[in-house]
């Protein structure tokens, strides 16, 4: 295949990374591109970008492989715009999703906001097919049950059906029978396929989300694949690996963190290039900032959320806040300056974009302070309206009795504090010292804030990756084909034979391999790892432990528990879930090398920036070479982002163009 194209659809921009001859170590070439997103029809921006890159003909000839990070599932979930979905469960449990865990979002609010149930009562159906916790039939599924369900479906005319029977992960036959009885026109999601694990509420929510979003994802991917045919399309999953578009629609719930997962996949790739296995990452885009921790590998969690719904499928472990370049600054009722979480989005966007925005944003603050150069934004392809940015920030400055510049600095200080707090959540609150990590920033706005955040966290090492403004799109290209599969296997670990555990793991391995082989992956390229979710008997939460044998797993669990919680207990260890990870790196990506030169670089010009006593040198990143050092303050512009090297920091490009930042004072 001649071209590899990574596409990340964000709230403000759609990013593209194009690799030509990517598998040729001595002759790779790379191009990057951005265009404004089209939230109402995300595929339009993708097709426009492909056309602007001159790839339309190549795509029609099947010469382009497209790997896409999609926000369709995420946006539909957050906006409550799924399809009409019927929820089928056992008799007596139709209110399962409404009752949930009976937790209150606002513990001390006596008049909390009433949140509508995920599925209206009239769309919740009950039937037989109930198992006990030991896998014994308490109430079989009868032909009469099937006929009643078919009649109800005919009357309700839904677009999708979610099936969630109790303990179906022990025996999926009843769910399969119901699935086979449903009309072919319906999108059917069953819990024994989506999430075969215990906890009926979390399993039910995952199954419902998969059905509720599935037709939207399926329709979108089919339209995109049709428009780009015969070129193949793959999609990034929330776990940091890709899946063929034709299979992705059956796993819509696994795409809720599709874009952010691409950024972590690229960060892992960058960590290998710079020989640093420990990164604190922050992805600052137009709408939000995602922070995560990489310690040797990408951390996954099955305790994620989308909105106020738990999402128990494996996804990258990250913390998201509403602080991005488009976050709007305002004065609250107490007269204090606040920033976010509301965003200006892509339309109209920040005031400086000149598209009709009038409210001040973080991007406008950076523009007012001169940190975004009007002549260098998007490589000169998009001009900035500094006068509009100043007018927007003035709406904050005047009521506070401040200068426009002081108000802009205040906006940035608050945004930086929001992001610093998020980074502490993912590191300090989990027992990690930020000083032991590189701070890795990406996203279009990340480079302007990296030194300030590192200073706040007392970190002395940072990295601004090559193509950091489109790093999530690069991540689409370096991510493996992947499946994360699981099933519950409750019981004390000492009472469960090694052979039984391995047999159940082998079934999961076989299922995952079959799906990957259907995508064209060769057996020899599939790498498999197995693990167990363990806990002390009586606990609610688990730790994931690599599997070799029972005794090794027990010893590793005691150690992990002590490291995480500070103590170990002399009580039996309980097995909860079996997990299998299958990854296939089918393409080796090589980035082009930079020329090396130790001569001091020359700035393209110097400029006065607010907050700096002396003129600040401005460099073009594409003109920097490996081996040189830049001492801050300095401003480094590039096509898709800008980096501010603060005073007391030094920047050194490596052989791939990554900017390595070091605190020197």
C-alpha positions as CSV (number, residue, x, y, z in Angstrom):
1,X,0.0,0.0,0.0
2,X,1.5,3.3,-1.1
3,X,-0.1,5.7,1.5
4,X,-1.0,5.5,5.2
5,X,-3.4,8.2,6.4
6,X,-4.2,8.8,10.0
7,X,-7.3,10.9,10.6
8,X,-8.4,12.3,14.0
9,X,-11.7,14.2,14.2
10,X,-11.7,16.7,17.0
11,X,-14.3,19.2,18.2
12,X,-12.6,22.1,16.4
13,X,-10.2,20.6,13.8
14,X,-9.9,17.4,11.9
15,X,-6.2,16.4,11.8
16,X,-4.4,14.4,9.1
17,X,-1.0,12.6,9.1
18,X,0.0,11.2,5.7
19,X,2.9,8.7,5.4
20,X,4.2,7.8,2.0
21,X,6.8,5.0,1.7
22,X,6.2,4.6,5.5
23,X,7.8,1.1,5.7
24,X,11.0,2.2,3.9
25,X,13.4,3.2,6.7
26,X,15.6,5.1,4.3
27,X,13.0,6.9,2.4
28,X,9.8,7.8,4.4
29,X,8.1,11.0,3.8
30,X,5.4,12.6,5.9
31,X,2.8,15.4,5.4
32,X,0.4,16.9,7.9
33,X,-2.8,18.8,7.4
34,X,-5.6,20.4,9.4
35,X,-9.1,21.5,8.4
36,X,-12.1,22.7,10.4
37,X,-14.3,19.9,11.6
38,X,-17.9,19.6,10.4
39,X,-19.7,18.3,13.5
40,X,-23.0,17.8,11.8
41,X,-21.4,15.4,9.3
42,X,-17.9,14.5,10.4
43,X,-17.2,12.6,7.1
44,X,-17.4,15.8,5.1
45,X,-14.2,17.2,6.8
46,X,-12.4,13.9,6.2
47,X,-13.3,13.9,2.5
48,X,-12.4,17.6,2.2
49,X,-9.0,16.9,3.9
50,X,-8.3,13.9,1.6
51,X,-9.1,16.1,-1.4
52,X,-6.9,18.9,-0.1
53,X,-4.0,16.4,0.3
54,X,-4.5,15.4,-3.3
55,X,-5.5,11.8,-2.4
56,X,-8.9,11.5,-3.8
57,X,-7.8,9.6,-6.9
58,X,-5.4,7.4,-5.0
59,X,-8.2,6.5,-2.5
60,X,-10.5,5.6,-5.4
61,X,-7.7,3.3,-6.7
62,X,-7.3,1.5,-3.4
63,X,-3.9,3.0,-2.7
64,X,-4.6,4.5,0.7
65,X,-5.1,2.8,4.1
66,X,-7.1,5.1,6.3
67,X,-7.1,4.7,10.1
68,X,-9.6,6.9,11.8
69,X,-10.3,8.2,15.3
70,X,-14.0,8.8,15.3
71,X,-16.0,11.0,17.7
72,X,-19.4,9.9,16.4
73,X,-20.1,7.5,19.3
74,X,-18.7,10.0,21.9
75,X,-20.7,13.0,20.6
76,X,-23.9,11.0,20.3
77,X,-23.5,9.7,23.9
78,X,-22.8,13.1,25.4
79,X,-25.6,14.8,23.5
80,X,-28.1,12.0,24.2
81,X,-28.8,11.4,20.5
82,X,-28.8,7.6,20.3
83,X,-31.5,5.6,18.5
84,X,-34.7,4.2,19.9
85,X,-33.5,1.1,21.8
86,X,-35.4,-1.7,23.6
87,X,-33.8,-3.2,26.7
88,X,-34.5,-6.9,27.4
89,X,-33.7,-8.5,30.8
90,X,-35.1,-11.1,33.2
91,X,-38.4,-10.8,35.0
92,X,-38.3,-8.4,37.9
93,X,-35.3,-6.5,36.7
94,X,-36.7,-4.1,34.1
95,X,-35.7,-1.1,36.3
96,X,-32.0,-2.3,36.5
97,X,-30.6,0.6,34.4
98,X,-32.9,3.2,36.1
99,X,-32.0,2.2,39.7
100,X,-28.3,1.7,38.9
101,X,-26.0,1.8,42.0
102,X,-28.3,4.2,43.8
103,X,-25.4,6.7,44.1
104,X,-26.0,10.4,44.2
105,X,-24.0,12.8,42.0
106,X,-24.5,15.6,44.5
107,X,-24.4,14.1,48.0
108,X,-25.7,17.1,49.9
109,X,-28.1,18.6,47.3
110,X,-31.7,18.1,48.7
111,X,-33.2,18.9,45.3
112,X,-30.9,17.3,42.8
113,X,-31.5,17.5,39.1
114,X,-33.8,14.7,37.9
115,X,-31.9,12.7,35.3
116,X,-34.1,10.7,32.9
117,X,-33.5,7.0,32.9
118,X,-31.3,5.6,30.1
119,X,-34.3,3.6,28.7
120,X,-37.9,4.7,29.2
121,X,-40.1,2.2,31.1
122,X,-42.2,1.4,28.1
123,X,-39.1,0.2,26.2
124,X,-37.9,-2.2,29.0
125,X,-39.1,-5.8,28.4
126,X,-38.9,-8.8,30.7
127,X,-38.5,-12.4,29.9
128,X,-37.3,-15.8,31.1
129,X,-33.9,-17.4,30.7
130,X,-32.6,-16.7,34.3
131,X,-29.5,-18.3,35.6
132,X,-28.2,-18.6,39.1
133,X,-24.8,-17.3,40.2
134,X,-23.6,-21.0,39.8
135,X,-24.9,-21.2,36.2
136,X,-28.0,-23.3,37.1
137,X,-31.3,-22.5,35.3
138,X,-33.8,-20.9,37.6
139,X,-36.3,-20.0,34.9
140,X,-35.7,-21.4,31.4
141,X,-36.4,-19.3,28.2
142,X,-39.5,-20.8,26.6
143,X,-40.9,-20.5,23.1
144,X,-43.8,-18.5,24.6
145,X,-41.2,-16.0,26.0
146,X,-39.7,-15.7,22.5
147,X,-43.2,-15.1,20.9
148,X,-44.1,-12.4,23.5
149,X,-40.8,-10.6,22.8
150,X,-41.3,-10.7,19.0
151,X,-44.8,-9.3,19.4
152,X,-43.6,-6.5,21.7
153,X,-40.8,-5.6,19.3
154,X,-43.3,-5.5,16.4
155,X,-45.5,-3.1,18.4
156,X,-42.7,-0.8,19.6
157,X,-40.7,-0.7,16.3
158,X,-37.3,0.2,17.8
159,X,-34.1,0.7,15.9
160,X,-32.0,-1.4,18.2
161,X,-32.3,-4.1,21.0
162,X,-30.0,-4.6,24.0
163,X,-30.2,-8.0,25.7
164,X,-28.9,-8.3,29.2
165,X,-29.8,-11.5,31.1
166,X,-28.5,-12.3,34.6
167,X,-25.2,-14.3,34.7
168,X,-25.3,-14.7,30.9
169,X,-21.5,-14.7,30.9
170,X,-21.8,-18.3,32.4
171,X,-24.1,-19.5,29.6
172,X,-25.0,-17.3,26.7
173,X,-27.5,-19.7,25.1
174,X,-30.6,-17.7,26.1
175,X,-29.3,-14.4,24.9
176,X,-28.3,-16.0,21.6
177,X,-31.8,-17.5,21.2
178,X,-33.3,-14.0,21.7
179,X,-30.8,-12.5,19.3
180,X,-31.7,-15.0,16.6
181,X,-35.4,-14.3,17.0
182,X,-35.1,-10.6,16.4
183,X,-35.8,-9.1,12.9
184,X,-32.8,-8.8,10.7
185,X,-33.4,-5.1,10.3
186,X,-32.6,-4.5,14.0
187,X,-29.3,-3.8,15.5
188,X,-29.0,-6.3,18.3
189,X,-26.5,-6.1,21.1
190,X,-26.1,-8.9,23.7
191,X,-24.2,-8.6,27.0
192,X,-22.5,-12.0,26.6
193,X,-20.7,-10.5,23.5
194,X,-20.2,-6.9,24.6
195,X,-19.1,-7.5,28.2
196,X,-19.2,-11.0,29.5
197,X,-18.5,-10.0,33.1
198,X,-20.3,-9.9,36.4
199,X,-22.0,-6.7,37.7
200,X,-25.4,-6.7,35.9
201,X,-25.7,-2.9,36.0
202,X,-22.4,-2.1,34.4
203,X,-22.8,-4.9,31.9
204,X,-26.3,-3.7,31.1
205,X,-25.2,-0.1,30.6
206,X,-22.4,-1.2,28.2
207,X,-24.8,-3.4,26.3
208,X,-27.4,-0.6,26.1
209,X,-24.7,1.9,25.0
210,X,-23.5,-0.5,22.3
211,X,-27.1,-0.9,20.9
212,X,-28.1,2.8,21.4
213,X,-25.0,4.0,19.5
214,X,-24.5,1.1,17.2
215,X,-26.7,2.1,14.2
216,X,-25.3,5.6,14.2
217,X,-21.7,4.3,14.1
218,X,-22.6,1.6,11.6
219,X,-24.2,4.1,9.2
220,X,-21.4,6.6,9.6
221,X,-18.7,4.0,8.9
222,X,-20.5,2.4,6.0
223,X,-20.9,5.8,4.4
224,X,-17.3,6.7,5.0
225,X,-16.1,3.3,3.7
226,X,-18.3,3.6,0.7
227,X,-17.0,7.0,-0.1
228,X,-13.3,5.8,0.2
229,X,-13.7,2.4,-1.4
230,X,-11.8,0.4,-2.4
231,X,-9.3,1.8,0.1
232,X,-9.6,0.1,3.5
233,X,-10.8,1.9,6.6
234,X,-9.9,1.0,10.2
235,X,-11.0,2.6,13.4
236,X,-9.2,3.4,16.7
237,X,-10.7,1.7,19.8
238,X,-10.8,3.2,23.3
239,X,-8.1,0.7,24.3
240,X,-5.5,2.1,22.0
241,X,-5.6,-0.5,19.2
242,X,-7.4,-0.5,15.9
243,X,-10.3,-2.6,14.4
244,X,-11.5,-2.9,10.9
245,X,-14.4,-0.6,10.1
246,X,-16.7,-3.5,9.1
247,X,-16.3,-5.0,12.6
248,X,-16.2,-1.8,14.5
249,X,-20.0,-1.1,14.2
250,X,-20.6,-4.2,16.3
251,X,-18.5,-2.7,19.1
252,X,-19.6,0.9,19.1
253,X,-19.2,1.1,22.9
254,X,-15.4,0.3,22.4
255,X,-15.0,3.6,20.4
256,X,-16.0,6.1,23.1
257,X,-12.4,7.3,23.6
258,X,-11.3,6.7,20.0
259,X,-9.5,10.0,19.4
260,X,-7.8,10.4,22.8
261,X,-6.6,6.8,22.6
262,X,-4.7,7.7,19.4
263,X,-2.8,10.3,21.3
264,X,-1.6,7.8,23.9
265,X,-0.7,5.3,21.2
266,X,1.6,7.9,19.6
267,X,2.9,8.9,23.0
268,X,4.0,5.3,23.6
269,X,5.7,5.4,20.3
270,X,7.5,8.6,21.1
271,X,8.6,7.3,24.5
272,X,10.5,4.6,22.7
273,X,12.1,7.1,20.4
274,X,13.3,9.3,23.3
275,X,14.2,6.3,25.5
276,X,11.9,7.3,28.3
277,X,9.4,4.7,29.6
278,X,7.7,7.1,31.9
279,X,5.5,9.9,30.5
280,X,2.9,12.2,31.9
281,X,0.8,13.2,28.9
282,X,-1.6,16.1,28.3
283,X,-3.5,16.5,25.1
284,X,-4.8,20.1,24.9
285,X,-7.2,20.5,22.0
286,X,-9.8,23.0,21.2
287,X,-12.5,21.7,23.5
288,X,-10.9,19.7,26.3
289,X,-7.6,18.5,27.8
290,X,-7.0,14.8,28.3
291,X,-4.2,13.7,30.8
292,X,-2.8,10.2,31.3
293,X,0.2,8.4,32.6
294,X,2.4,6.0,30.7
295,X,4.7,3.8,32.8
296,X,6.2,1.3,30.4
297,X,2.9,0.8,28.6
298,X,-0.5,2.4,28.2
299,X,-2.7,1.9,31.3
300,X,-6.2,0.6,30.7
301,X,-9.2,0.8,33.0
302,X,-12.6,-0.8,33.1
303,X,-14.0,1.9,35.4
304,X,-14.3,4.7,32.8
305,X,-17.3,7.0,32.3
306,X,-19.0,8.8,29.5
307,X,-21.1,11.5,30.9
308,X,-22.7,10.0,34.0
309,X,-22.7,6.5,32.7
310,X,-20.1,3.9,33.7
311,X,-18.3,2.2,30.8
312,X,-16.8,-1.0,31.9
313,X,-15.2,-2.0,28.6
314,X,-11.4,-1.6,28.5
315,X,-10.3,1.9,27.7
316,X,-7.2,4.0,28.1
317,X,-7.0,5.3,31.7
318,X,-7.2,9.1,31.4
319,X,-8.7,12.1,33.1
320,X,-10.5,14.7,31.0
321,X,-11.3,18.3,31.9
322,X,-13.1,21.1,30.0
323,X,-10.0,23.2,29.5
324,X,-8.9,23.6,25.9
325,X,-7.9,26.3,23.5
326,X,-11.6,27.1,22.9
327,X,-12.6,27.2,26.6
328,X,-14.5,30.4,27.3
329,X,-13.5,32.8,30.0
330,X,-16.2,34.5,32.0
331,X,-16.9,36.4,35.3
332,X,-19.0,34.4,37.7
333,X,-21.8,35.7,40.0
334,X,-19.2,36.3,42.7
335,X,-17.1,38.5,40.4
336,X,-14.3,36.0,39.9
337,X,-12.7,35.1,36.7
338,X,-13.4,31.5,35.5
339,X,-12.3,29.5,32.5
340,X,-14.4,26.6,30.9
341,X,-15.8,24.1,30.6
342,X,-18.0,25.7,27.9
343,X,-16.1,25.9,24.6
344,X,-16.4,28.0,21.5
345,X,-16.0,24.9,19.4
346,X,-15.4,25.0,15.7
347,X,-18.3,27.3,14.9
348,X,-17.9,30.2,15.6
349,X,-14.7,29.2,17.4
350,X,-12.4,31.7,19.3
351,X,-12.8,35.4,18.4
352,X,-9.3,35.5,16.8
353,X,-10.5,32.9,14.1
354,X,-12.6,35.7,12.6
355,X,-15.7,33.5,12.2
356,X,-18.0,35.6,14.4
357,X,-16.9,34.5,17.9
358,X,-17.1,37.3,20.5
359,X,-16.5,35.6,23.8
360,X,-12.9,35.4,25.1
361,X,-11.1,32.0,25.0
362,X,-7.7,30.6,26.0
363,X,-6.7,30.8,22.4
364,X,-7.6,34.5,22.3
365,X,-5.6,35.1,25.5
366,X,-2.5,33.5,23.8
367,X,-3.1,35.6,20.7
368,X,-3.4,38.9,22.7
369,X,-0.1,38.1,24.5
370,X,1.6,37.5,21.1
371,X,2.2,33.8,21.7
372,X,0.2,32.9,18.6
373,X,1.7,34.6,15.6
374,X,-0.9,35.8,13.0
375,X,1.5,35.2,10.2
376,X,2.3,31.6,11.2
377,X,-1.0,30.1,12.3
378,X,-1.7,26.8,10.5
379,X,1.4,27.5,8.4
380,X,0.0,30.8,7.2
381,X,-3.1,29.1,5.8
382,X,-5.4,30.7,8.4
383,X,-5.0,34.4,9.5
384,X,-5.7,35.5,13.1
385,X,-7.8,38.5,13.9
386,X,-5.9,40.0,16.9
387,X,-8.2,43.0,17.1
388,X,-11.2,40.6,17.6
389,X,-9.2,38.7,20.2
390,X,-8.5,42.0,22.1
391,X,-12.1,43.0,21.9
392,X,-13.2,39.7,23.3
393,X,-10.7,39.7,26.2
394,X,-11.7,43.4,26.9
395,X,-15.1,42.1,28.0
396,X,-13.4,40.5,30.9
397,X,-10.7,43.1,31.5
398,X,-13.0,46.1,31.8
399,X,-15.3,44.8,34.6
400,X,-12.3,43.6,36.5
401,X,-10.5,46.9,36.2
402,X,-7.5,45.3,34.5
403,X,-5.6,45.8,31.3
404,X,-6.4,43.5,28.4
405,X,-2.9,41.9,28.7
406,X,-3.3,41.3,32.5
407,X,-6.7,39.7,31.9
408,X,-5.2,37.5,29.2
409,X,-2.5,36.4,31.6
410,X,-5.2,35.7,34.2
411,X,-7.1,33.5,31.8
412,X,-3.9,31.5,31.0
413,X,-3.1,31.2,34.7
414,X,-6.5,29.7,35.5
415,X,-6.4,27.3,32.6
416,X,-2.9,26.2,33.6
417,X,-4.1,25.5,37.1
418,X,-7.0,23.4,35.9
419,X,-4.6,21.3,33.8
420,X,-2.1,21.1,36.7
421,X,-4.8,19.8,39.0
422,X,-5.8,17.2,36.4
423,X,-2.2,16.0,36.1
424,X,-1.9,15.6,39.9
425,X,-5.1,13.4,39.8
426,X,-3.5,11.0,37.4
427,X,0.0,11.0,39.1
428,X,0.3,12.2,42.7
429,X,-3.1,10.8,43.8
430,X,-2.0,7.4,42.4
431,X,1.3,7.3,44.2
432,X,3.5,8.6,41.4
433,X,6.0,11.4,41.7
434,X,5.8,13.7,38.7
435,X,9.6,14.4,39.0
436,X,10.3,10.9,37.7
437,X,8.4,11.5,34.5
438,X,8.8,13.5,31.2
439,X,5.8,15.8,30.7
440,X,4.7,15.1,27.1
441,X,2.4,17.6,25.5
442,X,0.5,17.5,22.3
443,X,-2.7,18.9,20.7
444,X,-2.7,22.2,18.9
445,X,-2.5,24.2,22.1
446,X,-0.2,22.0,24.3
447,X,3.2,23.5,23.4
448,X,2.2,27.0,24.7
449,X,1.5,25.6,28.2
450,X,4.1,22.8,28.7
451,X,6.7,24.8,30.6
452,X,4.2,26.4,32.9
453,X,2.7,23.1,33.8
454,X,6.1,21.4,34.3
455,X,7.0,24.3,36.6
456,X,3.8,23.9,38.6
457,X,4.5,20.2,39.1
458,X,8.2,20.8,39.8
459,X,9.2,18.7,36.8
460,X,12.5,19.3,35.0
461,X,12.0,17.2,31.8
462,X,9.4,17.6,29.1
463,X,9.0,16.7,25.4
464,X,7.1,18.3,22.6
465,X,6.7,15.5,20.1
466,X,7.3,16.0,16.4
467,X,3.9,16.7,14.8
468,X,2.5,17.3,18.3
469,X,-0.3,19.4,16.9
470,X,-1.7,16.3,15.1
471,X,-0.2,13.6,17.4
472,X,-3.5,11.7,17.8
473,X,-3.6,11.3,14.0
474,X,-0.1,10.0,14.0
475,X,-1.2,7.5,16.8
476,X,-3.7,6.0,14.4
477,X,-0.8,4.9,12.2
478,X,1.5,3.4,14.9
479,X,-1.2,1.6,16.9
480,X,-1.5,-2.1,16.6
481,X,-4.5,-4.1,15.5
482,X,-6.0,-5.2,18.8
483,X,-8.6,-7.0,20.7
484,X,-9.2,-6.8,24.5
485,X,-11.4,-9.8,25.6
486,X,-12.6,-10.8,29.0
487,X,-15.1,-13.0,31.0
488,X,-15.9,-13.4,34.6
489,X,-14.7,-16.5,36.4
490,X,-15.6,-15.9,40.1
491,X,-14.1,-18.0,42.9
492,X,-11.2,-18.3,45.2
493,X,-7.9,-18.5,43.3
494,X,-6.6,-21.4,45.4
495,X,-9.7,-23.4,44.6
496,X,-9.4,-22.9,40.8
497,X,-7.1,-25.2,38.9
498,X,-4.4,-23.8,36.6
499,X,-5.7,-26.0,33.8
500,X,-9.2,-24.6,34.0
501,X,-8.0,-21.0,34.0
502,X,-5.8,-21.7,31.0
503,X,-8.6,-23.5,29.1
504,X,-10.9,-20.5,29.6
505,X,-8.2,-18.1,28.5
506,X,-7.6,-20.2,25.5
507,X,-11.2,-19.8,24.4
508,X,-10.8,-16.0,24.6
509,X,-7.6,-16.2,22.7
510,X,-9.2,-18.3,20.0
511,X,-12.1,-15.8,19.6
512,X,-9.7,-12.8,19.4
513,X,-7.5,-14.5,16.9
514,X,-10.4,-15.4,14.7
515,X,-11.5,-11.7,14.5
516,X,-8.0,-10.6,13.7
517,X,-7.5,-13.2,11.1
518,X,-10.7,-12.0,9.4
519,X,-9.1,-8.6,9.1
520,X,-6.2,-10.1,7.2
521,X,-3.7,-10.3,10.1
522,X,-1.3,-13.2,9.9
523,X,-1.2,-15.6,12.8
524,X,2.6,-15.0,13.3
525,X,2.0,-11.3,13.9
526,X,-0.4,-11.8,16.8
527,X,1.1,-11.3,20.3
528,X,-1.0,-12.5,23.2
529,X,-0.9,-11.7,26.9
530,X,-3.2,-13.0,29.6
531,X,-4.0,-11.5,33.0
532,X,-6.4,-11.9,36.0
533,X,-8.5,-9.4,37.9
534,X,-7.8,-10.3,41.6
535,X,-8.9,-9.0,45.0
536,X,-8.9,-10.1,48.6
537,X,-12.1,-11.9,49.5
538,X,-14.7,-9.3,50.6
539,X,-13.3,-6.5,48.6
540,X,-15.2,-4.7,45.8
541,X,-12.3,-3.5,43.6
542,X,-9.7,-5.6,41.8
543,X,-6.1,-5.3,40.6
544,X,-5.0,-6.7,37.3
545,X,-2.2,-9.2,37.5
546,X,-0.3,-10.9,34.7
547,X,-1.0,-14.7,34.4
548,X,1.6,-17.5,34.4
549,X,0.4,-19.7,37.2
550,X,-1.7,-19.4,40.4
551,X,1.1,-19.1,42.9
552,X,3.0,-16.4,40.8
553,X,-0.3,-14.5,40.5
554,X,-1.0,-14.6,44.2
555,X,2.5,-13.4,45.0
556,X,2.3,-10.6,42.4
557,X,-1.1,-9.6,43.8
558,X,0.1,-9.2,47.4
559,X,3.0,-7.1,46.1
560,X,0.8,-4.9,43.9
561,X,-1.7,-4.4,46.7
562,X,1.0,-3.3,49.0
563,X,2.5,-0.9,46.4
564,X,-0.9,0.6,45.6
565,X,-2.5,0.7,49.1
566,X,0.4,0.5,51.5
567,X,-0.5,-2.9,53.0
568,X,-1.2,-6.6,52.4
569,X,-3.7,-8.9,54.1
570,X,-3.5,-12.5,55.2
571,X,-6.8,-13.5,53.7
572,X,-7.6,-15.6,50.6
573,X,-7.2,-14.0,47.1
574,X,-10.3,-14.1,44.9
575,X,-10.4,-14.5,41.1
576,X,-12.9,-12.2,39.4
577,X,-12.2,-11.9,35.7
578,X,-10.0,-13.4,33.0
579,X,-8.5,-11.0,30.5
580,X,-6.7,-11.5,27.2
581,X,-5.0,-8.9,25.1
582,X,-4.2,-9.6,21.5
583,X,-2.0,-7.2,19.5
584,X,-0.7,-7.3,15.9
585,X,1.8,-4.7,14.7
586,X,1.3,-5.3,11.0
587,X,3.2,-2.2,9.9
588,X,6.5,-0.8,11.1
589,X,6.4,3.0,10.9
590,X,9.7,4.9,10.4
591,X,9.8,8.7,10.8
592,X,12.3,10.6,8.7
593,X,15.6,11.6,10.3
594,X,16.5,15.2,10.8
595,X,19.9,16.6,9.6
596,X,22.4,17.2,12.4
597,X,24.2,20.5,12.9
598,X,25.7,21.9,16.1
599,X,25.9,25.5,14.9
600,X,23.7,28.0,16.8
601,X,20.4,28.4,15.1
602,X,19.3,31.8,13.8
603,X,15.8,33.1,14.7
604,X,13.6,34.2,11.8
605,X,12.9,37.4,13.8
606,X,12.5,38.7,17.4
607,X,9.4,40.2,18.9
608,X,8.2,41.8,22.1
609,X,6.0,39.4,24.1
610,X,3.9,40.5,27.2
611,X,5.5,39.2,30.4
612,X,9.1,39.1,29.0
613,X,11.6,42.0,29.7
614,X,13.6,41.5,26.5
615,X,12.6,40.7,22.9
616,X,11.9,37.0,22.4
617,X,13.5,35.1,19.5
618,X,11.1,33.3,17.1
619,X,12.2,30.1,15.3
620,X,10.6,28.0,12.6
621,X,10.5,24.4,13.9
622,X,10.9,23.0,10.4
623,X,14.3,24.8,10.2
624,X,15.7,23.4,13.4
625,X,18.2,20.5,13.2
626,X,19.3,17.8,15.6
627,X,22.1,18.7,18.0
628,X,21.4,22.4,18.6
629,X,20.2,24.0,21.8
630,X,17.8,26.8,22.3
631,X,17.8,28.7,25.5
632,X,14.5,30.2,26.6
633,X,12.6,32.4,26.3
634,X,11.9,31.4,22.7
635,X,8.9,30.9,20.6
636,X,8.9,28.0,18.1
637,X,6.3,28.1,15.4
638,X,5.2,25.3,13.1
639,X,2.4,24.4,10.8
640,X,0.0,23.0,13.4
641,X,1.1,24.3,16.8
642,X,3.4,26.7,18.7
643,X,5.8,26.0,21.5
644,X,6.8,28.5,24.2
645,X,10.2,27.7,25.7
646,X,10.0,29.6,29.0
647,X,12.9,31.4,30.7
648,X,15.0,28.9,32.6
649,X,14.3,26.1,30.1
650,X,16.4,24.7,27.2
651,X,15.1,23.0,24.1
652,X,17.1,20.4,22.1
653,X,15.7,18.7,18.9
654,X,16.5,15.0,18.6
655,X,17.2,13.1,15.4
656,X,13.4,12.7,14.8
657,X,12.5,16.3,15.5
658,X,11.1,15.8,19.0
659,X,11.8,18.9,21.2
660,X,13.4,17.7,24.4
661,X,13.0,20.4,27.1
662,X,15.2,20.6,30.1
663,X,15.0,22.8,33.2
664,X,18.3,24.6,33.6
665,X,17.5,27.1,36.4
